[in-house]
Amino acid sequence: MNDQQKATARTCLEGAEGNTMTFPQIVGTLMEAGFESYGIDFRRATATYYLADGESIELPAHRVDADLAPTFDVARLQAAIRQAQQLVPGYTYKGFCEKAVSAGCGGYIVSFSGRRALYIGRTAETHVEHFPNP
């Protein structure tokens, strides 16, 4: 992984956390830089960005100010996802993360080639969210 790719990963994480980049912008930027996927671990407060050859970079992410719910509430998670997709007034990525964790989501993985995000509950329940059509 070259320095430019590392900088791109940092820029995208900062863009999400600072609400200066949307999810589609982040995906496009990471794909252009050669990334295949990324994962967010809410419990460890990390973001990991993966290249197709297996190389990765792990970055510290913001710590979510919410307790991880003991059960995975897919309906609540989907409501948070819809708010993010529609960029409802007042939407923030940090707010999304708090809602996801409060819904029992311990983290998620985004696959660019698969055009989906896999959300994972604390007891390994999953929810797959396909990217919306452009």
DSSP file with accessible surface (Angstrom, degrees, kcal/mol):
  #  RESIDUE AA STRUCTURE BP1 BP2  ACC     N-H-->O    O-->H-N    N-H-->O    O-->H-N    TCO  KAPPA ALPHA  PHI   PSI    X-CA   Y-CA   Z-CA
    1    1 A M              0   0   34      0, 0.0     2,-0.1     0, 0.0    55,-0.1   0.000 360.0 360.0 360.0 130.6    0.0    0.0    0.0
    2    2 A N     >  -     0   0   83      1,-0.1     4,-2.0     4,-0.0     5,-0.2  -0.377 360.0-104.9 -90.9 170.9    1.4    3.3   -1.0
    3    3 A D  H  > S+     0   0  126      1,-0.2     4,-2.5     2,-0.2     5,-0.2   0.841 118.7  56.5 -63.1 -34.3    1.4    6.6    0.9
    4    4 A Q  H  > S+     0   0  134      2,-0.2     4,-2.4     1,-0.2    -1,-0.2   0.914 107.3  48.7 -65.7 -40.1   -1.3    8.1   -1.4
    5    5 A Q  H  > S+     0   0   31      2,-0.2     4,-2.4     1,-0.2    -2,-0.2   0.916 110.9  50.5 -65.3 -41.4   -3.6    5.2   -0.6
    6    6 A K  H  X S+     0   0   73     -4,-2.0     4,-2.2     1,-0.2    -2,-0.2   0.923 111.3  48.6 -61.3 -43.0   -3.0    5.6    3.1
    7    7 A A  H  X S+     0   0   39     -4,-2.5     4,-2.8     1,-0.2    -2,-0.2   0.889 109.1  53.5 -65.4 -37.5   -3.8    9.3    2.8
    8    8 A T  H  X S+     0   0   15     -4,-2.4     4,-2.5     2,-0.2    -2,-0.2   0.921 107.6  50.3 -63.5 -44.1   -6.9    8.5    0.9
    9    9 A A  H  X S+     0   0    0     -4,-2.4     4,-2.3     2,-0.2    -2,-0.2   0.940 112.6  47.0 -59.7 -45.2   -8.2    6.2    3.6
   10   10 A R  H  X S+     0   0  111     -4,-2.2     4,-2.8     1,-0.2     5,-0.2   0.919 111.2  51.5 -62.0 -43.7   -7.5    8.8    6.3
   11   11 A T  H  X S+     0   0   76     -4,-2.8     4,-2.5     1,-0.2    -1,-0.2   0.907 110.5  48.5 -60.8 -41.8   -9.3   11.5    4.2
   12   12 A C  H  X S+     0   0    1     -4,-2.5     4,-2.3     2,-0.2    -1,-0.2   0.908 112.0  48.1 -68.5 -40.6  -12.3    9.3    3.7
   13   13 A L  H  X S+     0   0   11     -4,-2.3     4,-2.8     2,-0.2     5,-0.2   0.949 114.8  45.7 -64.1 -45.1  -12.6    8.5    7.4
   14   14 A E  H  X S+     0   0  127     -4,-2.8     4,-2.3     1,-0.2     6,-0.3   0.883 111.2  54.3 -64.3 -36.0  -12.2   12.2    8.3
   15   15 A G  H  <>S+     0   0    1     -4,-2.5     5,-2.2    -5,-0.2     6,-1.6   0.890 111.5  44.2 -65.3 -39.0  -14.7   13.0    5.6
   16   16 A A  H ><5S+     0   0   13     -4,-2.3     3,-1.3     3,-0.2    77,-0.5   0.968 117.3  43.8 -67.7 -51.8  -17.3   10.6    7.1
   17   17 A E  H 3<5S+     0   0   38     -4,-2.8    77,-0.3     1,-0.3    -2,-0.2   0.790 118.6  44.1 -67.7 -27.3  -16.7   11.7   10.7
   18   18 A G  T 3<5S-     0   0   44     -4,-2.3    -1,-0.3    -5,-0.2    -2,-0.2   0.359 107.7-123.8 -95.8   2.2  -16.6   15.4    9.8
   19   19 A N  T < 5S+     0   0   78     -3,-1.3    -3,-0.2    -4,-0.3    -4,-0.1   0.810  79.1 118.2  58.9  34.7  -19.7   15.1    7.5
   20   20 A T      < +     0   0  109     -5,-2.2     2,-0.4    -6,-0.3    -4,-0.2   0.494  69.6  46.5-105.5  -7.5  -17.8   16.6    4.6
   21   21 A M  S    S-     0   0   36     -6,-1.6    -1,-0.2    -9,-0.1    -2,-0.2  -0.999  75.4-138.5-134.1 138.9  -18.1   13.5    2.4
   22   22 A T     >  -     0   0   45     -2,-0.4     4,-2.6     1,-0.1     5,-0.2  -0.464  33.6-102.8 -86.4 166.3  -21.2   11.4    1.6
   23   23 A F  H  > S+     0   0   79      1,-0.2     4,-2.9     2,-0.2     5,-0.2   0.935 122.7  50.1 -56.0 -48.2  -21.2    7.6    1.5
   24   24 A P  H  > S+     0   0   93      0, 0.0     4,-2.4     0, 0.0    -1,-0.2   0.898 111.1  49.8 -60.3 -36.6  -21.2    7.5   -2.3
   25   25 A Q  H  > S+     0   0  102      2,-0.2     4,-2.5     1,-0.2    -2,-0.2   0.913 111.6  48.5 -65.7 -41.4  -18.3   10.0   -2.4
   26   26 A I  H  X S+     0   0    9     -4,-2.6     4,-2.8     2,-0.2     5,-0.3   0.942 111.8  48.6 -63.3 -47.9  -16.3    7.9    0.0
   27   27 A V  H  X S+     0   0   14     -4,-2.9     4,-2.7     1,-0.2     5,-0.2   0.944 113.4  47.2 -58.7 -47.9  -17.0    4.7   -2.0
   28   28 A G  H  X S+     0   0   32     -4,-2.4     4,-2.4    -5,-0.2    -1,-0.2   0.915 113.1  48.3 -60.7 -43.2  -16.0    6.4   -5.3
   29   29 A T  H  X S+     0   0   52     -4,-2.5     4,-1.5     1,-0.2    -1,-0.2   0.925 113.7  46.2 -65.0 -45.0  -12.8    7.9   -3.8
   30   30 A L  H  <>S+     0   0    0     -4,-2.8     5,-2.7     1,-0.2     4,-0.3   0.910 112.4  50.4 -66.0 -41.3  -11.7    4.6   -2.2
   31   31 A M  H ><5S+     0   0   97     -4,-2.7     3,-1.7    -5,-0.3    -2,-0.2   0.925 107.8  53.3 -62.5 -43.5  -12.4    2.6   -5.3
   32   32 A E  H 3<5S+     0   0  181     -4,-2.4    -1,-0.2     1,-0.3    -2,-0.2   0.840 107.2  52.9 -58.4 -33.6  -10.4    5.1   -7.4
   33   33 A A  T 3<5S-     0   0   24     -4,-1.5    -1,-0.3    -5,-0.2    -2,-0.2   0.470 126.1-101.2 -83.5  -3.0   -7.5    4.6   -5.0
   34   34 A G  T < 5S+     0   0   39     -3,-1.7    18,-0.7    -4,-0.3    -3,-0.2   0.543  70.3 147.5  99.0   7.6   -7.7    0.8   -5.5
   35   35 A F  E   < -A   51   0A   9     -5,-2.7    -1,-0.3    16,-0.2    16,-0.3  -0.488  31.3-166.5 -78.1 150.3   -9.5   -0.2   -2.3
   36   36 A E  E     -     0   0A  85     14,-3.2    76,-2.1     1,-0.4    77,-0.6   0.706  64.2 -25.3-103.4 -31.5  -11.8   -3.2   -2.4
   37   37 A S  E     -AB  50 111A  17     13,-1.4    13,-2.8    74,-0.2    -1,-0.4  -0.972  51.1-146.2-167.4 173.6  -13.6   -2.8    0.9
   38   38 A Y  E     -AB  49 110A  11     72,-1.7    72,-3.4    -2,-0.3     2,-0.4  -0.980   7.8-151.3-151.9 160.7  -13.6   -1.4    4.4
   39   39 A G  E     -AB  48 109A  10      9,-2.7     9,-2.8    -2,-0.3     2,-0.5  -0.989   3.4-153.1-135.8 145.2  -14.9   -2.3    7.8
   40   40 A I  E     -AB  47 108A  12     68,-3.0    68,-2.0    -2,-0.4     2,-0.7  -0.976   5.6-164.3-116.9 126.4  -15.9   -0.3   10.8
   41   41 A D  E  >> -AB  46 107A  48      5,-2.7     5,-1.8    -2,-0.5     4,-1.1  -0.934   2.9-172.6-111.2 104.9  -15.6   -1.9   14.3
   42   42 A F  T  45S+     0   0   12     64,-1.8    22,-0.5    -2,-0.7    65,-0.2   0.855  83.3  54.2 -66.5 -34.7  -17.7    0.1   16.7
   43   43 A R  T  45S+     0   0  134     63,-1.0    -1,-0.2     1,-0.2    64,-0.1   0.869 118.7  33.0 -70.9 -34.0  -16.4   -1.8   19.8
   44   44 A R  T  45S-     0   0  137      2,-0.1    -1,-0.2    19,-0.0    -2,-0.2   0.518 103.5-129.0 -95.6  -9.3  -12.8   -1.3   19.0
   45   45 A A  T  <5 +     0   0    9     -4,-1.1    16,-2.8     1,-0.2     2,-0.3   0.956  62.5 132.9  57.0  53.7  -13.3    2.2   17.4
   46   46 A T  E   < -AC  41  60A  12     -5,-1.8    -5,-2.7    14,-0.3     2,-0.4  -0.951  46.9-155.4-133.2 155.2  -11.3    1.3   14.3
   47   47 A A  E     -AC  40  59A   0     12,-2.6    12,-3.4    -2,-0.3     2,-0.5  -0.999  13.8-164.9-126.0 130.1  -11.7    1.5   10.6
   48   48 A T  E     -AC  39  58A  14     -9,-2.8    -9,-2.7    -2,-0.4     2,-0.4  -0.980   2.3-160.9-121.5 129.8   -9.9   -0.9    8.3
   49   49 A Y  E     -AC  38  57A   5      8,-2.6     8,-1.9    -2,-0.5     2,-0.4  -0.930  11.9-155.5-113.8 130.4   -9.4   -0.3    4.6
   50   50 A Y  E     -AC  37  56A  87    -13,-2.8   -14,-3.2    -2,-0.4   -13,-1.4  -0.891   8.3-154.5-116.1 135.5   -8.5   -3.3    2.4
   51   51 A L  E >   -A   35   0A  11      4,-3.0     3,-1.7    -2,-0.4   -16,-0.2  -0.622  35.9-109.5 -92.7 163.0   -6.8   -3.6   -1.0
   52   52 A A  T 3  S+     0   0   73    -18,-0.7   -17,-0.1     1,-0.3    -1,-0.1   0.792 116.2  61.1 -64.2 -26.9   -7.5   -6.6   -3.3
   53   53 A D  T 3  S-     0   0  111      1,-0.1    -1,-0.3     2,-0.1     3,-0.1   0.442 122.8-101.2 -83.0   3.1   -4.0   -8.0   -2.6
   54   54 A G  S <  S+     0   0   57     -3,-1.7    -2,-0.1     1,-0.4    -1,-0.1   0.265  79.2 133.4  99.5 -13.9   -4.7   -8.4    1.1
   55   55 A E        +     0   0   89     -5,-0.1    -4,-3.0     2,-0.0    -1,-0.4  -0.414  31.4 176.8 -67.6 150.2   -2.9   -5.3    2.3
   56   56 A S  E     -C   50   0A  64     -6,-0.2     2,-0.4    -3,-0.1    -6,-0.2  -0.969  26.5-145.2-149.5 163.8   -4.8   -3.2    4.7
   57   57 A I  E     -C   49   0A  18     -8,-1.9    -8,-2.6    -2,-0.3     2,-0.5  -0.999  12.8-155.0-132.8 131.2   -4.6   -0.1    6.9
   58   58 A E  E     -C   48   0A  98     -2,-0.4   -10,-0.2   -10,-0.2    -2,-0.0  -0.932  15.2-174.4-107.7 129.8   -6.3    0.2   10.3
   59   59 A L  E     -C   47   0A  12    -12,-3.4   -12,-2.6    -2,-0.5     2,-0.2  -0.918  30.4-106.5-121.9 147.3   -7.1    3.7   11.6
   60   60 A P  E     -C   46   0A 112      0, 0.0   -14,-0.3     0, 0.0     2,-0.2  -0.537  39.4-164.8 -70.6 134.5   -8.5    4.9   14.9
   61   61 A A        -     0   0   19    -16,-2.8   -47,-0.0    -2,-0.2   -14,-0.0  -0.701  32.5 -76.7-111.6 169.9  -12.1    5.9   14.5
   62   62 A H        -     0   0   35     -2,-0.2     2,-0.5     1,-0.1    -1,-0.1  -0.328  48.3-114.3 -65.6 147.1  -14.2    8.0   16.9
   63   63 A R        -     0   0  164    -18,-0.1     2,-0.3   -19,-0.1    -1,-0.1  -0.740  31.8-120.5 -83.7 128.4  -15.6    6.1   19.9
   64   64 A V        -     0   0   17     -2,-0.5     2,-1.5   -22,-0.5    31,-0.1  -0.549  11.7-140.0 -74.1 130.8  -19.4    5.9   19.7
   65   65 A D  S    S+     0   0  136     -2,-0.3     2,-0.3    29,-0.1    -1,-0.1  -0.500  72.8  81.6 -90.7  62.8  -21.1    7.5   22.7
   66   66 A A  S    S-     0   0   29     -2,-1.5     2,-0.3    31,-0.0    -2,-0.1  -0.965  80.8-107.2-159.1 151.4  -23.7    4.7   23.1
   67   67 A D        -     0   0  149     -2,-0.3     2,-0.6     1,-0.1    37,-0.2  -0.674  38.8-111.4 -82.6 139.3  -24.0    1.3   24.7
   68   68 A L        -     0   0   27     -2,-0.3    34,-0.2    36,-0.1    33,-0.1  -0.588  37.8-124.8 -71.3 114.5  -24.0   -1.6   22.3
   69   69 A A        -     0   0   20     32,-2.1    53,-0.3    -2,-0.6    -1,-0.1  -0.287   9.0-129.7 -61.9 146.2  -27.6   -3.0   22.7
   70   70 A P  S    S+     0   0   96      0, 0.0     2,-0.3     0, 0.0    -1,-0.1   0.739  90.1  51.0 -72.6 -20.6  -27.7   -6.7   23.6
   71   71 A T  S    S-     0   0  100     51,-0.1     2,-0.8    50,-0.0    -2,-0.1  -0.885  85.7-119.3-119.9 151.7  -30.2   -7.5   20.8
   72   72 A F        -     0   0   25     -2,-0.3     2,-1.0    32,-0.1    32,-0.2  -0.788  23.7-167.0 -92.5 110.4  -30.0   -6.7   17.1
   73   73 A D     >  -     0   0   61     30,-3.0     4,-2.2    -2,-0.8     5,-0.2  -0.798   6.0-177.7-101.3  92.7  -32.9   -4.6   16.1
   74   74 A V  H  > S+     0   0   47     -2,-1.0     4,-3.3     1,-0.2     5,-0.2   0.874  79.6  56.9 -62.2 -38.0  -32.9   -4.7   12.3
   75   75 A A  H  > S+     0   0   66      1,-0.2     4,-2.0     2,-0.2    -1,-0.2   0.928 109.5  45.3 -61.3 -43.4  -35.8   -2.3   11.9
   76   76 A R  H  > S+     0   0  124      2,-0.2     4,-1.9     1,-0.2    -1,-0.2   0.904 113.8  50.1 -66.1 -39.6  -34.1    0.4   14.0
   77   77 A L  H  X S+     0   0    0     -4,-2.2     4,-2.4     1,-0.2    -2,-0.2   0.943 109.8  50.2 -63.3 -45.8  -30.8   -0.2   12.0
   78   78 A Q  H  X S+     0   0   67     -4,-3.3     4,-2.7     1,-0.2    -1,-0.2   0.882 107.1  54.8 -61.8 -36.7  -32.7    0.1    8.7
   79   79 A A  H  X S+     0   0   51     -4,-2.0     4,-2.1    -5,-0.2    -1,-0.2   0.921 109.4  47.4 -62.3 -41.6  -34.3    3.4    9.9
   80   80 A A  H  X S+     0   0    3     -4,-1.9     4,-2.0     2,-0.2    -2,-0.2   0.903 111.4  51.1 -66.0 -39.4  -30.8    4.8   10.6
   81   81 A I  H  X S+     0   0    6     -4,-2.4     4,-2.8     2,-0.2    -2,-0.2   0.926 108.9  50.8 -63.3 -43.9  -29.6    3.6    7.2
   82   82 A R  H  X S+     0   0   82     -4,-2.7     4,-2.4     1,-0.2    -1,-0.2   0.899 108.3  52.3 -62.4 -40.2  -32.5    5.2    5.4
   83   83 A Q  H  X>S+     0   0   66     -4,-2.1     5,-1.7     1,-0.2     4,-0.7   0.912 111.5  47.5 -61.9 -39.9  -31.8    8.5    7.2
   84   84 A A  H ><5S+     0   0   23     -4,-2.0     3,-0.7     2,-0.2    -2,-0.2   0.924 111.7  49.4 -66.3 -44.2  -28.2    8.3    6.0
   85   85 A Q  H 3<5S+     0   0   80     -4,-2.8    -2,-0.2     1,-0.2    -1,-0.2   0.873 117.3  40.7 -63.2 -36.8  -29.2    7.5    2.4
   86   86 A Q  H 3<5S-     0   0  134     -4,-2.4    -1,-0.2    -5,-0.2    -2,-0.2   0.492 100.4-135.7 -90.3  -3.7  -31.7   10.4    2.3
   87   87 A L  T <<5 -     0   0   93     -3,-0.7    -3,-0.2    -4,-0.7     3,-0.1   0.931  29.8-158.1  45.2  54.2  -29.4   12.8    4.2
   88   88 A V    > < -     0   0   43     -5,-1.7     3,-2.5     1,-0.1    -1,-0.1  -0.203  32.6 -77.7 -58.8 151.5  -32.3   13.9    6.3
   89   89 A P  T 3  S+     0   0  134      0, 0.0    -1,-0.1     0, 0.0    -2,-0.0  -0.268 122.5  21.6 -53.0 133.2  -31.9   17.4    7.9
   90   90 A G  T 3  S+     0   0   77      1,-0.3     5,-0.1    -3,-0.1    -2,-0.1   0.381  87.8 152.1  88.2  -2.7  -29.6   17.1   10.9
   91   91 A Y    <   +     0   0   61     -3,-2.5     2,-0.3    -8,-0.1    -1,-0.3  -0.355  15.2 172.0 -62.3 136.9  -28.0   13.8    9.7
   92   92 A T     >  -     0   0   52      1,-0.1     4,-2.2    -2,-0.0     5,-0.1  -0.981  40.1-128.1-138.7 151.4  -24.5   13.2   10.9
   93   93 A Y  H  > S+     0   0   20    -77,-0.5     4,-2.7    -2,-0.3     5,-0.2   0.918 112.8  53.2 -63.7 -41.2  -22.3   10.1   10.6
   94   94 A K  H  > S+     0   0   93    -77,-0.3     4,-2.2     1,-0.2    -1,-0.2   0.910 108.6  50.0 -61.9 -39.3  -21.6   10.1   14.3
   95   95 A G  H  > S+     0   0   18      2,-0.2     4,-2.3     1,-0.2    -1,-0.2   0.909 109.4  51.9 -63.1 -40.9  -25.4   10.2   14.9
   96   96 A F  H  X S+     0   0   12     -4,-2.2     4,-2.7     1,-0.2    -2,-0.2   0.936 108.6  50.9 -59.2 -45.7  -25.8    7.3   12.5
   97   97 A C  H  X S+     0   0    0     -4,-2.7     4,-2.7     1,-0.2     5,-0.2   0.909 109.1  50.5 -60.9 -42.7  -23.1    5.3   14.4
   98   98 A E  H  X S+     0   0   78     -4,-2.2     4,-2.5     1,-0.2    -1,-0.2   0.917 112.0  47.6 -61.9 -42.1  -24.9    6.0   17.7
   99   99 A K  H  X S+     0   0   95     -4,-2.3     4,-1.2     2,-0.2    -2,-0.2   0.906 112.1  49.9 -65.2 -40.9  -28.2    4.8   16.3
  100  100 A A  H  <>S+     0   0    0     -4,-2.7     5,-2.4     2,-0.2     3,-0.5   0.942 112.9  45.5 -63.6 -46.8  -26.6    1.7   14.8
  101  101 A V  H ><5S+     0   0    6     -4,-2.7     3,-2.2     1,-0.2   -32,-2.1   0.918 110.5  53.8 -64.1 -41.3  -24.9    0.8   18.1
  102  102 A S  H 3<5S+     0   0   37     -4,-2.5    -1,-0.2     1,-0.3    -2,-0.2   0.759 105.1  56.1 -64.3 -22.3  -28.1    1.4   20.0
  103  103 A A  T 3<5S-     0   0    0     -4,-1.2   -30,-3.0    -3,-0.5    -1,-0.3   0.310 129.1 -98.6 -90.1   6.1  -29.8   -1.0   17.6
  104  104 A G  T < 5S+     0   0    0     -3,-2.2    18,-1.2     1,-0.3     2,-0.6   0.606  73.9 146.4  90.6  14.3  -27.2   -3.7   18.5
  105  105 A C  E   < - D   0 121A   0     -5,-2.4    16,-0.3    16,-0.2    -1,-0.3  -0.746  26.7-175.2 -89.3 120.6  -24.8   -3.3   15.6
  106  106 A G  E     -     0   0A   4     14,-2.8   -64,-1.8    -2,-0.6   -63,-1.0   0.614  63.8 -44.3 -88.1 -13.6  -21.2   -4.0   16.6
  107  107 A G  E     -BD  41 120A   6     13,-1.0    13,-2.7   -66,-0.2     2,-0.3  -0.963  52.6-125.1 168.3 178.9  -19.8   -3.0   13.2
  108  108 A Y  E     -BD  40 119A  10    -68,-2.0   -68,-3.0    -2,-0.3     2,-0.4  -0.987   4.5-145.1-151.7 157.5  -20.1   -3.3    9.4
  109  109 A I  E     -BD  39 118A  75      9,-2.2     9,-3.0    -2,-0.3     2,-0.5  -0.989  12.7-154.5-124.0 133.8  -18.2   -4.3    6.3
  110  110 A V  E     -BD  38 117A   0    -72,-3.4   -72,-1.7    -2,-0.4     2,-0.5  -0.945   5.2-164.9-111.9 124.6  -18.6   -2.5    3.0
  111  111 A S  E  >> -BD  37 116A  34      5,-2.9     5,-1.8    -2,-0.5     4,-0.5  -0.951   5.5-167.5-108.3 119.9  -17.8   -4.5   -0.2
  112  112 A F  T >45S+     0   0    8    -76,-2.1     3,-0.6    -2,-0.5    -1,-0.2   0.937  90.6  44.0 -72.6 -45.9  -17.5   -2.3   -3.3
  113  113 A S  T 345S+     0   0  103    -77,-0.6    -1,-0.2     1,-0.2   -76,-0.1   0.863 117.3  46.9 -68.5 -32.5  -17.5   -5.2   -5.8
  114  114 A G  T 345S-     0   0   19      2,-0.2    -1,-0.2    16,-0.0    -2,-0.2   0.577 100.8-140.2 -81.0 -11.2  -20.5   -6.8   -4.0
  115  115 A R  T <<5 +     0   0  110     -3,-0.6    16,-2.6    -4,-0.5     2,-0.3   0.907  64.2 100.2  50.7  49.1  -22.2   -3.4   -3.8
  116  116 A R  E   < -DE 111 130A 105     -5,-1.8    -5,-2.9    14,-0.3     2,-0.4  -0.990  63.4-136.9-155.5 161.3  -23.4   -4.1   -0.3
  117  117 A A  E     -DE 110 129A   4     12,-2.6    12,-2.9    -2,-0.3     2,-0.6  -0.976  16.1-150.8-120.9 137.5  -22.8   -3.5    3.4
  118  118 A L  E     -DE 109 128A  55     -9,-3.0    -9,-2.2    -2,-0.4     2,-0.4  -0.950   9.7-159.6-110.8 115.6  -23.0   -6.2    5.9
  119  119 A Y  E     -DE 108 127A  20      8,-3.1     8,-1.9    -2,-0.6     2,-0.5  -0.819   8.8-154.6 -97.1 136.6  -24.0   -5.1    9.4
  120  120 A I  E     -DE 107 126A  52    -13,-2.7   -14,-2.8    -2,-0.4   -13,-1.0  -0.945   2.2-146.2-122.4 126.7  -23.1   -7.4   12.3
  121  121 A G  E >   -D  105   0A   1      4,-3.2     3,-2.0    -2,-0.5   -16,-0.2  -0.370  35.1-101.7 -81.7 167.4  -24.9   -7.7   15.6
  122  122 A R  T 3  S+     0   0  103    -18,-1.2    -1,-0.1   -53,-0.3   -17,-0.1   0.728 124.3  45.5 -66.3 -21.2  -23.0   -8.5   18.9
  123  123 A T  T 3  S-     0   0   95    -53,-0.1    -1,-0.3     2,-0.0    -2,-0.0   0.014 128.8 -94.1-110.1  29.0  -24.2  -12.2   18.7
  124  124 A A  S <  S+     0   0   76     -3,-2.0    -2,-0.1     1,-0.2     2,-0.1   0.574  74.5 148.4  74.1  15.8  -23.3  -12.5   15.0
  125  125 A E        -     0   0   69     -5,-0.0    -4,-3.2     1,-0.0     2,-0.3  -0.468  32.2-154.1 -67.5 154.9  -26.7  -11.7   13.6
  126  126 A T  E     -E  120   0A  83     -6,-0.2     2,-0.4    -2,-0.1    -6,-0.2  -0.940  21.9-166.9-134.2 156.4  -26.4  -10.0   10.2
  127  127 A H  E     -E  119   0A  26     -8,-1.9    -8,-3.1    -2,-0.3     2,-0.5  -0.981  14.6-151.0-138.6 128.0  -28.2   -7.6    8.0
  128  128 A V  E     -E  118   0A  59     -2,-0.4     2,-0.5   -10,-0.2   -10,-0.2  -0.876   9.6-170.4-102.0 129.7  -27.2   -7.1    4.3
  129  129 A E  E     -E  117   0A  20    -12,-2.9   -12,-2.6    -2,-0.5     2,-0.2  -0.973  13.0-146.7-120.6 114.5  -27.9   -3.7    2.8
  130  130 A H  E     -E  116   0A 109     -2,-0.5   -14,-0.3   -14,-0.2   -15,-0.1  -0.555  30.9 -99.3 -78.3 145.9  -27.4   -3.4   -1.0
  131  131 A F        -     0   0   24    -16,-2.6    -1,-0.1    -2,-0.2   -15,-0.0  -0.387  44.6-107.8 -61.0 140.0  -26.2   -0.1   -2.4
  132  132 A P        -     0   0   75      0, 0.0    -1,-0.1     0, 0.0    -3,-0.0  -0.334  39.4 -97.6 -65.5 152.1  -29.1    1.9   -3.8
  133  133 A N              0   0  148      1,-0.1    -3,-0.0    -3,-0.1     0, 0.0  -0.496 360.0 360.0 -68.8 140.5  -29.3    2.2   -7.5
  134  134 A P              0   0  160      0, 0.0    -1,-0.1     0, 0.0    -3,-0.0  -0.092 360.0 360.0 -64.0 360.0  -27.7    5.4   -8.8
